Amino acid sequence: MNAPVSMLRNTAWATLGKYVEYFLGMVMSILIARALGPEDYGVYAFAIWISHLALLAVNGGLPTALIKFLAELRGRGDSGSEGLLFRRVNRFHRFALGGLLALGGGVIALFGDAILPNRAPGELLWLVLLATAFKASYMFRQGLAKGREDFRSIALTILVVAPINTAAVAAATAAEAGLATFLTIFTGAGVAYLGLLQIFLRRLPAPDAGAVGRVEALRPRLHRHIVLATANSLLAFLVFKQSELLFLRLFSDSTAIGYFNIAFTLSTAAATLVPGILGSILLPAMARAVAQDEATAARTFRQSTRYLWLLGLPLAVGGAMYADNLVALLYGPDFRAAAVPLAFLLVATTIHMLSTAGSSYQISSDRQHILLRMNLVLVVVTLVLDWFLIRHFGLAGAVAAFTVTNIAAAVFILNLSRRQLRTSLPVGPALRAVGAVFPAALVAWPLHWLLPSAPELFIGGSLFVLVYVLASLPLGCWSAGDLATARRQLERRGVRRILPMGGALIDRVGARPAVAE
């Protein structure tokens, strides 16, 4: 299939799946938080964090190994080796899963009552262990689907299971259920996701006569990738995925855990749904580009970074402006203390999302050892910052530690990848995008004194985005290809009915392409 068409199709499926998953995930987070209150929601958030840490210990680099090496095989037209490669990686997964169940069961039996905050019963951790096992198998098979660029199966699974899961959470909220019920629903969702994805996944082709030799030739690189990517995943989790919760558990209370988790959940969802949707398809796209030549990889890196910045900048600025409105509307006045952490985490998470193109290049070009070294340094810095700042400043210290490490990592990865590819970052379009944000903020900000909180969020936020888009067109933030694609989409019959003057508007505001794409 034509590569641009294939990438557009994959982007559409990935976008649909991600939007539904994260939107309904936020809805469930809101319902659970409102049902449990700040203290018990902090316990729930810490239990889910433990599950995510254990999931990474099981899966490690296995899903990315499937993505990377299956994409390579597909790039060479070697479909006959796909099934054999999957079976080889699956053996590692089954061994790790057995280790999790044995080790996790022993830890819960011996120390269960001392793990959760707020004196929550240790028996709840058995549900966390089961949920982790099912979710790990589901995420592993997502790697198989992504490696084969089968984003359709993932999206269909989410479209079926996520609404049912949300309905179950809503019913439990209406029944005023407690922690055990919500963790049971979390476990049941893992079972449903795994079972349905298995049904939707296409059958792997049967190995041909030479498949054993070709897969055997990949073994040194495959094993090296799994070891390095597993170490990287665990270290990156401690740096980027709320290691702060562990220290808030030690030095603060479950209420602070709940506030930080709300800020993390909203900022991660926003960054994933806006600039990060491109990141979800970057690894297989970058692996394919690297397999072609360095010029193609450099062009993919440069264009992807430009898109991520253009999409992420208004999110960071607008999100910081309306953080208080958003928290009050979604979670209620009891959680308003999460607003300031949300503003900072939105900026940090968006900037970190910019480095997705760089990290995808490092993985695709077998440079995981560089990421490992960076993460080793960052995890030491993160843990030291967490220990000192959270011990002395509590929730504010957790926000500061998270912000510093995320921004530092993004700057390092972007600069390193730029040098390795002998290319440049899209500085010109980035600076012009900053120029487009200023009038958007100036127009929307006065509504703070004119409108109540909820209307200000919807009207002001919409006005902010509209002015940003219109200001970015004459400033040359978008390439000629971007503008041509936008015009074609706006001239389609269904879109034209909604925005009858869309194409003419692009020309009327003086749209001009960026000098370099």
C-alpha positions as a Python dict, from the first residue, in 0.01 Angstrom:
ca = {
    (1, 'M'): (0, 0, 0),
    (2, 'N'): (110, 359, -66),
    (3, 'A'): (316, 471, 238),
    (4, 'P'): (146, 811, 296),
    (5, 'V'): (-199, 651, 265),
    (6, 'S'): (-96, 372, 503),
    (7, 'M'): (40, 621, 756),
    (8, 'L'): (-276, 832, 729),
    (9, 'R'): (-491, 525, 789),
    (10, 'N'): (-280, 417, 1086),
    (11, 'T'): (-296, 769, 1227),
    (12, 'A'): (-675, 766, 1197),
    (13, 'W'): (-712, 434, 1382),
    (14, 'A'): (-452, 530, 1644),
    (15, 'T'): (-623, 866, 1695),
    (16, 'L'): (-965, 707, 1734),
    (17, 'G'): (-841, 448, 1983),
    (18, 'K'): (-634, 692, 2186),
    (19, 'Y'): (-906, 956, 2204),
    (20, 'V'): (-1168, 710, 2322),
    (21, 'E'): (-928, 543, 2568),
    (22, 'Y'): (-800, 862, 2725),
    (23, 'F'): (-1131, 1048, 2722),
    (24, 'L'): (-1314, 763, 2891),
    (25, 'G'): (-1013, 707, 3117),
    (26, 'M'): (-1047, 1066, 3236),
    (27, 'V'): (-1419, 1018, 3287),
    (28, 'M'): (-1351, 711, 3502),
    (29, 'S'): (-1082, 895, 3697),
    (30, 'I'): (-1327, 1175, 3770),
    (31, 'L'): (-1604, 937, 3877),
    (32, 'I'): (-1373, 736, 4103),
    (33, 'A'): (-1221, 1047, 4260),
    (34, 'R'): (-1561, 1200, 4332),
    (35, 'A'): (-1685, 869, 4475),
    (36, 'L'): (-1387, 803, 4702),
    (37, 'G'): (-1282, 1154, 4806),
    (38, 'P'): (-922, 1285, 4826),
    (39, 'E'): (-792, 1035, 5087),
    (40, 'D'): (-924, 706, 4946),
    (41, 'Y'): (-859, 823, 4590),
    (42, 'G'): (-496, 865, 4691),
    (43, 'V'): (-492, 499, 4801),
    (44, 'Y'): (-648, 392, 4471),
    (45, 'A'): (-395, 598, 4273),
    (46, 'F'): (-103, 442, 4463),
    (47, 'A'): (-241, 91, 4399),
    (48, 'I'): (-264, 162, 4024),
    (49, 'W'): (91, 302, 4029),
    (50, 'I'): (214, -25, 4182),
    (51, 'S'): (33, -214, 3904),
    (52, 'H'): (200, -3, 3634),
    (53, 'L'): (544, -55, 3789),
    (54, 'A'): (491, -432, 3806),
    (55, 'L'): (362, -431, 3447),
    (56, 'L'): (684, -272, 3327),
    (57, 'A'): (888, -525, 3522),
    (58, 'V'): (706, -802, 3333),
    (59, 'N'): (693, -655, 2985),
    (60, 'G'): (1001, -437, 2988),
    (61, 'G'): (1131, -411, 2633),
    (62, 'L'): (925, -699, 2493),
    (63, 'P'): (647, -492, 2328),
    (64, 'T'): (899, -252, 2170),
    (65, 'A'): (1104, -551, 2053),
    (66, 'L'): (799, -679, 1867),
    (67, 'I'): (729, -335, 1722),
    (68, 'K'): (1085, -273, 1610),
    (69, 'F'): (1175, -613, 1464),
    (70, 'L'): (836, -687, 1308),
    (71, 'A'): (851, -345, 1141),
    (72, 'E'): (1198, -434, 1010),
    (73, 'L'): (1075, -766, 873),
    (74, 'R'): (779, -596, 707),
    (75, 'G'): (1010, -331, 561),
    (76, 'R'): (1211, -613, 397),
    (77, 'G'): (897, -794, 283),
    (78, 'D'): (975, -1091, 510),
    (79, 'S'): (628, -1190, 633),
    (80, 'G'): (738, -1553, 662),
    (81, 'S'): (945, -1480, 976),
    (82, 'E'): (679, -1287, 1172),
    (83, 'G'): (520, -1583, 1349),
    (84, 'L'): (853, -1735, 1449),
    (85, 'L'): (977, -1403, 1587),
    (86, 'F'): (659, -1361, 1793),
    (87, 'R'): (691, -1709, 1944),
    (88, 'R'): (1052, -1642, 2042),
    (89, 'V'): (965, -1316, 2219),
    (90, 'N'): (652, -1469, 2373),
    (91, 'R'): (868, -1723, 2559),
    (92, 'F'): (1038, -1436, 2742),
    (93, 'H'): (699, -1287, 2825),
    (94, 'R'): (560, -1610, 2973),
    (95, 'F'): (869, -1657, 3188),
    (96, 'A'): (847, -1298, 3320),
    (97, 'L'): (474, -1334, 3388),
    (98, 'G'): (528, -1648, 3594),
    (99, 'G'): (797, -1468, 3793),
    (100, 'L'): (562, -1178, 3864),
    (101, 'L'): (287, -1403, 3998),
    (102, 'A'): (527, -1597, 4222),
    (103, 'L'): (720, -1297, 4353),
    (104, 'G'): (416, -1070, 4382),
    (105, 'G'): (219, -1334, 4574),
    (106, 'G'): (505, -1378, 4820),
    (107, 'V'): (543, -1003, 4880),
    (108, 'I'): (169, -960, 4939),
    (109, 'A'): (156, -1255, 5179),
    (110, 'L'): (448, -1122, 5384),
    (111, 'F'): (417, -742, 5366),
    (112, 'G'): (74, -666, 5216),
    (113, 'D'): (-65, -462, 5506),
    (114, 'A'): (235, -225, 5505),
    (115, 'I'): (228, -131, 5136),
    (116, 'L'): (-87, 76, 5073),
    (117, 'P'): (-127, 417, 5243),
    (118, 'N'): (-403, 523, 5479),
    (119, 'R'): (-401, 177, 5645),
    (120, 'A'): (-580, 18, 5349),
    (121, 'P'): (-608, -364, 5376),
    (122, 'G'): (-332, -561, 5202),
    (123, 'E'): (-587, -803, 5054),
    (124, 'L'): (-664, -539, 4791),
    (125, 'L'): (-320, -605, 4643),
    (126, 'W'): (-431, -949, 4521),
    (127, 'L'): (-666, -769, 4284),
    (128, 'V'): (-379, -544, 4176),
    (129, 'L'): (-162, -851, 4105),
    (130, 'L'): (-429, -1018, 3890),
    (131, 'A'): (-500, -694, 3704),
    (132, 'T'): (-130, -654, 3631),
    (133, 'A'): (-100, -1003, 3484),
    (134, 'F'): (-390, -952, 3243),
    (135, 'K'): (-287, -599, 3150),
    (136, 'A'): (71, -712, 3084),
    (137, 'S'): (-49, -977, 2839),
    (138, 'Y'): (-273, -721, 2669),
    (139, 'M'): (7, -465, 2631),
    (140, 'F'): (240, -736, 2501),
    (141, 'R'): (-6, -823, 2225),
    (142, 'Q'): (-47, -455, 2150),
    (143, 'G'): (322, -467, 2058),
    (144, 'L'): (242, -744, 1811),
    (145, 'A'): (-38, -537, 1656),
    (146, 'K'): (172, -218, 1636),
    (147, 'G'): (470, -403, 1488),
    (148, 'R'): (240, -522, 1209),
    (149, 'E'): (91, -169, 1192),
    (150, 'D'): (-247, -319, 1278),
    (151, 'F'): (-382, -19, 1469),
    (152, 'R'): (-734, -118, 1368),
    (153, 'S'): (-743, -418, 1604),
    (154, 'I'): (-628, -205, 1898),
    (155, 'A'): (-883, 66, 1823),
    (156, 'L'): (-1170, -180, 1787),
    (157, 'T'): (-1080, -343, 2119),
    (158, 'I'): (-1083, -5, 2293),
    (159, 'L'): (-1408, 99, 2126),
    (160, 'V'): (-1584, -208, 2266),
    (161, 'V'): (-1428, -247, 2612),
    (162, 'A'): (-1373, 114, 2723),
    (163, 'P'): (-1743, 217, 2717),
    (164, 'I'): (-1842, -100, 2907),
    (165, 'N'): (-1568, -34, 3164),
    (166, 'T'): (-1687, 325, 3202),
    (167, 'A'): (-2046, 210, 3252),
    (168, 'A'): (-1931, -31, 3525),
    (169, 'V'): (-1745, 251, 3703),
    (170, 'A'): (-2051, 477, 3674),
    (171, 'A'): (-2273, 206, 3822),
    (172, 'A'): (-2029, 152, 4110),
    (173, 'T'): (-2020, 528, 4171),
    (174, 'A'): (-2401, 544, 4181),
    (175, 'A'): (-2399, 256, 4431),
    (176, 'E'): (-2145, 441, 4650),
    (177, 'A'): (-1897, 153, 4616),
    (178, 'G'): (-1560, 143, 4788),
    (179, 'L'): (-1198, 71, 4698),
    (180, 'A'): (-1243, -305, 4655),
    (181, 'T'): (-1519, -263, 4398),
    (182, 'F'): (-1323, -18, 4183),
    (183, 'L'): (-1012, -239, 4190),
    (184, 'T'): (-1230, -538, 4091),
    (185, 'I'): (-1356, -342, 3791),
    (186, 'F'): (-996, -252, 3704),
    (187, 'T'): (-908, -623, 3705),
    (188, 'G'): (-1211, -720, 3497),
    (189, 'A'): (-1121, -459, 3236),
    (190, 'G'): (-779, -620, 3194),
    (191, 'V'): (-943, -956, 3123),
    (192, 'A'): (-1181, -801, 2868),
    (193, 'Y'): (-908, -604, 2685),
    (194, 'L'): (-686, -912, 2651),
    (195, 'G'): (-965, -1145, 2538),
    (196, 'L'): (-1107, -911, 2275),
    (197, 'L'): (-770, -811, 2128),
    (198, 'Q'): (-692, -1180, 2082),
    (199, 'I'): (-1011, -1210, 1876),
    (200, 'F'): (-940, -907, 1656),
    (201, 'L'): (-572, -981, 1587),
    (202, 'R'): (-503, -1122, 1244),
    (203, 'R'): (-346, -1466, 1228),
    (204, 'L'): (29, -1462, 1178),
    (205, 'P'): (158, -1607, 850),
    (206, 'A'): (306, -1958, 870),
    (207, 'P'): (690, -1958, 876),
    (208, 'D'): (854, -2041, 545),
    (209, 'A'): (1152, -2269, 492),
    (210, 'G'): (1422, -2008, 564),
    (211, 'A'): (1249, -1834, 856),
    (212, 'V'): (1447, -2015, 1127),
    (213, 'G'): (1780, -1895, 988),
    (214, 'R'): (1663, -1536, 940),
    (215, 'V'): (1518, -1511, 1291),
    (216, 'E'): (1829, -1675, 1434),
    (217, 'A'): (2039, -1406, 1268),
    (218, 'L'): (1834, -1146, 1459),
    (219, 'R'): (1889, -1314, 1796),
    (220, 'P'): (2192, -1111, 1919),
    (221, 'R'): (2022, -781, 1836),
    (222, 'L'): (1688, -905, 1971),
    (223, 'H'): (1831, -1014, 2307),
    (224, 'R'): (2034, -695, 2337),
    (225, 'H'): (1727, -485, 2265),
    (226, 'I'): (1516, -668, 2524),
    (227, 'V'): (1778, -628, 2799),
    (228, 'L'): (1848, -261, 2728),
    (229, 'A'): (1485, -166, 2662),
    (230, 'T'): (1371, -340, 2983),
    (231, 'A'): (1626, -149, 3187),
    (232, 'N'): (1532, 172, 3005),
    (233, 'S'): (1160, 114, 3064),
    (234, 'L'): (1201, 61, 3437),
    (235, 'L'): (1434, 357, 3477),
    (236, 'A'): (1215, 580, 3261),
    (237, 'F'): (914, 483, 3471),
    (238, 'L'): (1088, 602, 3784),
    (239, 'V'): (1181, 928, 3611),
    (240, 'F'): (867, 1008, 3411),
    (241, 'K'): (582, 803, 3564),
    (242, 'Q'): (526, 937, 3910),
    (243, 'S'): (811, 807, 4122),
    (244, 'E'): (697, 1105, 4326),
    (245, 'L'): (403, 897, 4452),
    (246, 'L'): (644, 666, 4635),
    (247, 'F'): (800, 957, 4824),
    (248, 'L'): (464, 1120, 4886),
    (249, 'R'): (368, 786, 5043),
    (250, 'L'): (675, 810, 5268),
    (251, 'F'): (674, 1180, 5358),
    (252, 'S'): (318, 1305, 5302),
    (253, 'D'): (-35, 1165, 5304),
    (254, 'S'): (-279, 1000, 5065),
    (255, 'T'): (-448, 1334, 4996),
    (256, 'A'): (-128, 1471, 4840),
    (257, 'I'): (-99, 1151, 4637),
    (258, 'G'): (-452, 1208, 4507),
    (259, 'Y'): (-382, 1570, 4408),
    (260, 'F'): (-59, 1481, 4229),
    (261, 'N'): (-223, 1189, 4051),
    (262, 'I'): (-503, 1412, 3923),
    (263, 'A'): (-249, 1661, 3785),
    (264, 'F'): (-49, 1377, 3627),
    (265, 'T'): (-356, 1207, 3480),
    (266, 'L'): (-497, 1523, 3321),
    (267, 'S'): (-161, 1647, 3189),
    (268, 'T'): (-66, 1307, 3046),
    (269, 'A'): (-405, 1263, 2883),
    (270, 'A'): (-392, 1612, 2731),
    (271, 'A'): (-36, 1571, 2602),
    (272, 'T'): (-117, 1227, 2462),
    (273, 'L'): (-438, 1334, 2291),
    (274, 'V'): (-300, 1650, 2130),
    (275, 'P'): (70, 1628, 2032),
    (276, 'G'): (122, 1274, 2153),
    (277, 'I'): (-116, 1108, 1908),
    (278, 'L'): (160, 1153, 1651),
    (279, 'G'): (401, 988, 1893),
    (280, 'S'): (192, 672, 1906),
    (281, 'I'): (278, 591, 1543),
    (282, 'L'): (633, 730, 1540),
    (283, 'L'): (826, 417, 1642),
    (284, 'P'): (720, 195, 1349),
    (285, 'A'): (739, 496, 1112),
    (286, 'M'): (1089, 586, 1234),
    (287, 'A'): (1205, 222, 1219),
    (288, 'R'): (1094, 212, 857),
    (289, 'A'): (1268, 544, 785),
    (290, 'V'): (1594, 431, 947),
    (291, 'A'): (1583, 110, 739),
    (292, 'Q'): (1578, 327, 425),
    (293, 'D'): (1854, 586, 474),
    (294, 'E'): (1977, 859, 708),
    (295, 'A'): (1826, 1142, 502),
    (296, 'T'): (1478, 991, 536),
    (297, 'A'): (1527, 944, 910),
    (298, 'A'): (1646, 1304, 948),
    (299, 'R'): (1348, 1434, 755),
    (300, 'T'): (1107, 1225, 966),
    (301, 'F'): (1272, 1350, 1287),
    (302, 'R'): (1258, 1714, 1181),
    (303, 'Q'): (900, 1709, 1057),
    (304, 'S'): (773, 1513, 1357),
    (305, 'T'): (938, 1751, 1603),
    (306, 'R'): (782, 2049, 1424),
    (307, 'Y'): (435, 1895, 1441),
    (308, 'L'): (478, 1805, 1807),
    (309, 'W'): (578, 2162, 1892),
    (310, 'L'): (299, 2325, 1691),
    (311, 'L'): (41, 2102, 1861),
    (312, 'G'): (198, 2107, 2207),
    (313, 'L'): (265, 2477, 2256),
    (314, 'P'): (-101, 2593, 2273),
    (315, 'L'): (-177, 2298, 2499),
    (316, 'A'): (91, 2397, 2749),
    (317, 'V'): (3, 2768, 2752),
    (318, 'G'): (-374, 2729, 2734),
    (319, 'G'): (-374, 2444, 2984),
    (320, 'A'): (-179, 2650, 3235),
    (321, 'M'): (-423, 2939, 3189),
    (322, 'Y'): (-731, 2725, 3255),
    (323, 'A'): (-597, 2465, 3502),
    (324, 'D'): (-805, 2596, 3793),
    (325, 'N'): (-1124, 2604, 3583),
    (326, 'L'): (-1064, 2250, 3459),
    (327, 'V'): (-1001, 2091, 3799),
    (328, 'A'): (-1299, 2267, 3958),
    (329, 'L'): (-1530, 2162, 3674),
    (330, 'L'): (-1420, 1798, 3655),
    (331, 'Y'): (-1335, 1702, 4013),
    (332, 'G'): (-1515, 1958, 4225),
    (333, 'P'): (-1398, 2206, 4490),
    (334, 'D'): (-1251, 1933, 4715),
    (335, 'F'): (-971, 1880, 4460),
    (336, 'R'): (-896, 2243, 4374),
    (337, 'A'): (-549, 2212, 4529),
    (338, 'A'): (-452, 2005, 4220),
    (339, 'A'): (-481, 2309, 3988),
    (340, 'V'): (-133, 2457, 4037),
    (341, 'P'): (38, 2115, 4005),
    (342, 'L'): (-164, 2060, 3688),
    (343, 'A'): (-38, 2385, 3532),
    (344, 'F'): (327, 2291, 3591),
    (345, 'L'): (286, 1927, 3488),
    (346, 'L'): (112, 2029, 3165),
    (347, 'V'): (415, 2233, 3063),
    (348, 'A'): (661, 1961, 3165),
    (349, 'T'): (468, 1676, 3002),
    (350, 'T'): (419, 1867, 2677),
    (351, 'I'): (788, 1952, 2653),
    (352, 'H'): (877, 1591, 2724),
    (353, 'M'): (641, 1481, 2446),
    (354, 'L'): (853, 1681, 2201),
    (355, 'S'): (1137, 1432, 2245),
    (356, 'T'): (929, 1140, 2113),
    (357, 'A'): (1083, 1166, 1767),
    (358, 'G'): (1431, 1159, 1919),
    (359, 'S'): (1369, 861, 2144),
    (360, 'S'): (1203, 674, 1854),
    (361, 'Y'): (1518, 733, 1650),
    (362, 'Q'): (1744, 606, 1929),
    (363, 'I'): (1542, 283, 1956),
    (364, 'S'): (1514, 234, 1579),
    (365, 'S'): (1889, 276, 1526),
    (366, 'D'): (1987, 32, 1806),
    (367, 'R'): (2111, 308, 2038),
    (368, 'Q'): (1917, 196, 2345),
    (369, 'H'): (2244, 200, 2541),
    (370, 'I'): (2244, 580, 2510),
    (371, 'L'): (1895, 600, 2654),
    (372, 'L'): (2006, 364, 2929),
    (373, 'R'): (2295, 591, 3028),
    (374, 'M'): (2070, 895, 3025),
    (375, 'N'): (1806, 720, 3233),
    (376, 'L'): (2066, 596, 3482),
    (377, 'V'): (2174, 956, 3542),
    (378, 'L'): (1816, 1084, 3546),
    (379, 'V'): (1691, 822, 3790),
    (380, 'V'): (1964, 919, 4038),
    (381, 'V'): (1883, 1288, 3992),
    (382, 'T'): (1508, 1218, 4020),
    (383, 'L'): (1535, 1010, 4336),
    (384, 'V'): (1763, 1267, 4501),
    (385, 'L'): (1529, 1551, 4405),
    (386, 'D'): (1226, 1350, 4519),
    (387, 'W'): (1387, 1267, 4853),
    (388, 'F'): (1496, 1622, 4928),
    (389, 'L'): (1214, 1828, 4779),
    (390, 'I'): (919, 1609, 4883),
    (391, 'R'): (1061, 1557, 5231),
    (392, 'H'): (1079, 1933, 5283),
    (393, 'F'): (804, 2074, 5059),
    (394, 'G'): (555, 1789, 5012),
    (395, 'L'): (332, 1824, 4707),
    (396, 'A'): (513, 2135, 4578),
    (397, 'G'): (842, 1946, 4592),
    (398, 'A'): (693, 1658, 4391),
    (399, 'V'): (580, 1901, 4120),
    (400, 'A'): (923, 2067, 4106),
    (401, 'A'): (1110, 1735, 4082),
    (402, 'F'): (883, 1605, 3804),
    (403, 'T'): (909, 1929, 3605),
    (404, 'V'): (1289, 1953, 3619),
    (405, 'T'): (1360, 1594, 3515),
    (406, 'N'): (1107, 1589, 3228),
    (407, 'I'): (1236, 1909, 3071),
    (408, 'A'): (1602, 1808, 3115),
    (409, 'A'): (1543, 1471, 2948),
    (410, 'A'): (1362, 1628, 2652),
    (411, 'V'): (1639, 1880, 2588),
    (412, 'F'): (1906, 1609, 2603),
    (413, 'I'): (1731, 1365, 2365),
    (414, 'L'): (1641, 1630, 2109),
    (415, 'N'): (1992, 1775, 2098),
    (416, 'L'): (2157, 1431, 2085),
    (417, 'S'): (1935, 1307, 1799),
    (418, 'R'): (1988, 1629, 1608),
    (419, 'R'): (2367, 1583, 1621),
    (420, 'Q'): (2355, 1214, 1529),
    (421, 'L'): (2132, 1279, 1227),
    (422, 'R'): (2336, 1584, 1126),
    (423, 'T'): (2022, 1790, 1093),
    (424, 'S'): (1863, 2088, 1266),
    (425, 'L'): (1565, 2144, 1489),
    (426, 'P'): (1274, 2342, 1339),
    (427, 'V'): (1368, 2658, 1530),
    (428, 'G'): (1207, 2899, 1283),
    (429, 'P'): (856, 2749, 1289),
    (430, 'A'): (889, 2703, 1667),
    (431, 'L'): (963, 3072, 1727),
    (432, 'R'): (685, 3176, 1490),
    (433, 'A'): (446, 2952, 1683),
    (434, 'V'): (542, 3135, 2002),
    (435, 'G'): (447, 3455, 1820),
    (436, 'A'): (106, 3304, 1740),
    (437, 'V'): (41, 3213, 2105),
    (438, 'F'): (76, 3571, 2233),
    (439, 'P'): (-230, 3720, 2057),
    (440, 'A'): (-431, 3410, 2146),
    (441, 'A'): (-352, 3456, 2516),
    (442, 'L'): (-416, 3834, 2502),
    (443, 'V'): (-759, 3784, 2345),
    (444, 'A'): (-870, 3504, 2579),
    (445, 'W'): (-728, 3627, 2912),
    (446, 'P'): (-974, 3917, 2978),
    (447, 'L'): (-1263, 3669, 2988),
    (448, 'H'): (-1133, 3570, 3333),
    (449, 'W'): (-1295, 3885, 3474),
    (450, 'L'): (-1608, 3869, 3258),
    (451, 'L'): (-1732, 3509, 3276),
    (452, 'P'): (-1787, 3244, 3546),
    (453, 'S'): (-1545, 2953, 3564),
    (454, 'A'): (-1713, 2695, 3338),
    (455, 'P'): (-1819, 2936, 3057),
    (456, 'E'): (-1473, 3092, 3065),
    (457, 'L'): (-1317, 2748, 3015),
    (458, 'F'): (-1527, 2662, 2710),
    (459, 'I'): (-1555, 3006, 2546),
    (460, 'G'): (-1207, 3124, 2637),
    (461, 'G'): (-1043, 2795, 2545),
    (462, 'S'): (-1218, 2783, 2207),
    (463, 'L'): (-1126, 3146, 2136),
    (464, 'F'): (-764, 3079, 2235),
    (465, 'V'): (-732, 2785, 1991),
    (466, 'L'): (-907, 2973, 1708),
    (467, 'V'): (-685, 3281, 1737),
    (468, 'Y'): (-373, 3064, 1762),
    (469, 'V'): (-458, 2874, 1443),
    (470, 'L'): (-546, 3192, 1252),
    (471, 'A'): (-231, 3371, 1373),
    (472, 'S'): (-8, 3074, 1285),
    (473, 'L'): (-115, 3078, 918),
    (474, 'P'): (33, 3412, 807),
    (475, 'L'): (336, 3361, 1033),
    (476, 'G'): (452, 3060, 828),
    (477, 'C'): (433, 2793, 1096),
    (478, 'W'): (302, 2526, 857),
    (479, 'S'): (467, 2377, 550),
    (480, 'A'): (331, 2400, 197),
    (481, 'G'): (231, 2034, 225),
    (482, 'D'): (43, 2103, 548),
    (483, 'L'): (-152, 2389, 390),
    (484, 'A'): (-232, 2188, 75),
    (485, 'T'): (-358, 1897, 286),
    (486, 'A'): (-571, 2132, 499),
    (487, 'R'): (-726, 2287, 190),
    (488, 'R'): (-810, 1945, 45),
    (489, 'Q'): (-973, 1835, 369),
    (490, 'L'): (-1171, 2158, 402),
    (491, 'E'): (-1300, 2118, 47),
    (492, 'R'): (-1445, 1773, 114),
    (493, 'R'): (-1823, 1767, 96),
    (494, 'G'): (-1894, 1673, 459),
    (495, 'V'): (-1640, 1919, 599),
    (496, 'R'): (-1755, 2196, 365),
    (497, 'R'): (-2108, 2172, 508),
    (498, 'I'): (-1973, 2242, 858),
    (499, 'L'): (-1706, 2497, 754),
    (500, 'P'): (-1829, 2637, 421),
    (501, 'M'): (-1561, 2907, 406),
    (502, 'G'): (-1275, 2702, 549),
    (503, 'G'): (-1058, 2684, 239),
    (504, 'A'): (-1119, 3048, 152),
    (505, 'L'): (-1036, 3149, 510),
    (506, 'I'): (-688, 2996, 484),
    (507, 'D'): (-620, 3212, 178),
    (508, 'R'): (-789, 3521, 322),
    (509, 'V'): (-575, 3539, 636),
    (510, 'G'): (-263, 3530, 420),
    (511, 'A'): (-141, 3179, 488),
    (512, 'R'): (216, 3122, 380),
    (513, 'P'): (429, 2809, 414),
    (514, 'A'): (738, 2772, 627),
    (515, 'V'): (1063, 2834, 442),
    (516, 'A'): (1185, 2479, 509),
    (517, 'E'): (978, 2170, 577),
}
